[in-house]
């Protein structure tokens, strides 16, 4: 009886310690999430108040809408473009920056500098680079006799342009995480390999990549989630155009809710996006974590 009383007392103390976090999560996470699911079954007026219960009709209309299906396709293409590119470039830079060379700290600062730039500032910077008449990219192409490209106005190039911008913006954070992972690898492993006469690329393949796999797994998970949630650069650079080529799901949710005032349809899209990210993350943990080498 006394043991149960002590256990209950400790449980109550634990709940009291967690209460501030529980309240914050309830207000800013759980309630909005439940409210979104609730709204997805209704039609709403311009103020967001529910008017007619329609059940699954919002979801049915989504998957029969050419615009949403285009958003779905563009989102997956966008993720496919930026995730491997960001990780590959960041890993290459992190391996370079991990070398013990004089003045390497300057390069580490340069490589990580993009994480200190806001989405708005970075987007405006790339907006000028992509300018069809006086942009630097088209100026460089003209030096080689190549006609200028409508980076943000040509449906063929718009999603690629957004992807280039996003990769550049994400490299800083990914680089720092990977560099930290590289520096946490025990140097004695490399010393033993040197004694055995192992070459640089053998050590990279047999020591660096396996020991870095937990960090790579984390970076891959975070990069995929961030890719699905991309919004700011699309809003500034293309507003979902041209021809809905860059109308990714998050931007489609914003446009449906705050431009068309269809909060029910927007909530249904948000629920679909949540399930999509949840499934992608679960698949990654199911199959990707098996290849992670924990020390």
N, C-alpha and C positions, 0 to 999 in steps of 0.2 A: 504493500500500500504506500509506504514511504517512498519507494523507488518510483512508483507511478507519479506521485506528487512532485518529486524532483524533476522527473521527465517533463511533466506538463509545465512546470515553472520555467524550465530551460526553453521549452518550445515557445512560450509566451514572450520570453526575453528575446528570442531570435526574431519573432514576428515584429516586435517593437523596433529592433534595430533595422529591420528591412522595411518598415512602414513608410519612411520617406521615399525610398525607391519605388515601392509598390504604388504609392499615390502618384508619383511622377509618371510612371509607366501607364497607369490607368488613365490619367488625364490626356497624355500626349501620344499614347500608342494604342492601348486596348480599346478605349472608347472610339477614337476615329476609325479604327479598323472595323469594329462591329457596326458603326454607323455607315461605313462605306458598303459593307455587305447588305445592310438593311435597305439603303437607298437603291441598290442595284436591282431590286425587285419592284421598283415603283417608277412612274412618270412623275416629274416634278415641275413646279412653276419656276419663273425666273429668279425667285428669291431662294429656291432650294427646298421649299416645302413640298411634301409628298401630296400627290393628287389622286392618282389611279394606281391600284395594285395590278401589275402585269405579269407577275411570276417570272418565268424564264424568258419572256419575250425580248428583253434587252439583250440577253446573251445570244438568242437565236438571230436577232438582227445583226449582231456583231459579226458572226461567222457566215452571214450571207451578204455582208457589205463589202463591195470591192475595195473601198477606201481602207477599211480596217484590215482586210487581208493583205493589202499592199503594205500597210504599216507593219504587220506581222512579219512579212518577208523582208522588208527593209531593216527591221530591228535585228533579225538573225544575221543578215549580211553584214551589218555594222559590227555586231559582236565578233563575227568571223574575221573581219578586217583588223580590228584594233587589238584584240586579246593576244594572239600570237605575236603580232608585230611589236606591241608594247613590251612584252616579256622578253622577246629575243633581243631587242635593242638595249633594254635596261640591263639584261644579263651581260651582254657584251661590254657595256660601259662599266658595269660593276667589276667585272674581271680585270679590265684595264686599270681602274681606279684602285684596285686592291694590291697592285704591284708596289713594291717599296722603292719608289723612285723620288728623286729630289723635286720638290715643287708639285707633287701629285695632289696636295691639298687644294691647290687652285682649281685643278680640273674637277675634283670632287664637288667643289662649290658651284662650278659652272654646270655640271651635269645635274645637280639637284635643284638648280635655281628656279625651274619652272613651277615647283610646288609652292613657291612664295608669290605667284602671280594669280590674281583672281580670274575667274572664268570670264567675266565681262571684259577685263583688260586684255586678256589673251585673245578673246574673240575679235575685239576691235583691231588688234595687231594683225591677226590673220585676215581680217576683212580687207585691209589695205594691201596685203601681199597677194590676195586673190583678185584684186581689182582688174577688170579685163583690159583697161586702157593704160593705166599707169602703175599696175602692180608689178612687184619685183619678179615674181615667178614668170609672168609673160615676157618681161624684159629679158630674162635669161634665155627663154625659149627663142626669142627673136634673134639673139646672137648666133644661134645655130640654124637660122633660117626656118624655124618651125612656127607655124601660125599660132596666134594666141588662143588660149582655151577659156571658155566661159565657165570657170571653176564652180561658181555658185548659181549659174543660170542654165547650164547644160545638164539635162537629166542624166547623162552618162557619167558626168564628173562630180555632180553635187555631193553624193554620198561619200565618194572617195575624198573630196575636199574636207568634209566634216570629219572623216576618219583621220586624216593627216593632222588636223587641228587637235583632235582628242588624244591621239598618240603623243604628240608633243607636250600636251598639258599633263598627261599621266606619267611620263617618263621619270620626272623628278622623284615622286613618291615611291614608285616601284624600284628605282635605282637605289634609293636609300635603304629600303628594306632588304634588297638582295645584297647590298654591300655589307650591311650588318650581319647577314647570314654568313657571308664569306669570311668575315673577320672572326666569327665565333668557331670556325673549324679549327680543331687542334693542329697546331703546326708540326707536332711530332709525326703525324701521318705523312706529311710531305717530306720530312727529314728521313723517315724510313724508306720512302719511295726513292729518294735521291741516292741513298746508300745502295739500293738494289739496281740503280742505273736507269730508273724510269724516266721517260721523256716528258716534256711539258704537256702534250696533248693526251698522253696516257694518264697522267695525274689528273688532268681536267675531266676525263671521262670516267675514271675509276675511283677518284677521291672527291673531287669538287662537286660534281653533279649529284652523286648519291648522298653526300653529307649535307648538301644544300636542298635536298628534296622537301623537307618540311617547310622551308621558307618559300620554295617554288609553289608548293601546294597552297599555302596561304595567299600568296600573291595572285595565283590563278583564280582562286575563289573570289577574292576582293575585286579583281579586275573585271571578271564576268558580271558580278552584281552591279558594279559602277557603270559598265557598258549598257546594261539594260535600263539604267536610271538616268542616262544622259539627257540633259534638257537645255542648259544655258546657252551653249554654243549654237545649237539649232535655232533657238529663238532669236539670237542676234544675227546669225549669218544667213539663214534661208527661210525662216518661219514655216518650215515643213515643205517648202517647194524645192525645185520646180516639179510640177505634176505629181506632188505627194511623194517624191523620191526620198526625201529626208524626213518625212512625217513619221518618226518613230513613235512607239506606243506611248511613251511618257508625254511627248508633245501632243499627240492625239488626245490624250486625257485632258490636258490643259485646254486645248482648243474646244473640245466638246463641252467642258464645264464652264469656262470663263469667257468664251466667245459665243458659243451657241446656247449656253445656259441649259444644256441637257444633262443635269446632274445625275440622273438615273443611268443613262447610257455611259457617262464618264465613270461612274462608280463600277459598272460592270466591267469596263476596260481595266480599271485598277485591280479588281479582283482577279481577272485573267492574268494580268502582269504579275501579281503576287504568286499565283499558282505556278506560273511559268518559271519564275526565279526559284521558287521552292523546289520544283521538280529538277531543275538544272543543278541546283546545289546538292540535292539528295543523290542524283546520279554521279556527280563528281565525288562525293564522299563514299559512295558504294564501290566505284571502280578505281578512282584515282588514288584514294588513300592506301590501297594495297601496295602501291609502288613507292610509298614514302618510307624512307629509311630513318627511323628515329634512333638517336644515339642512346 
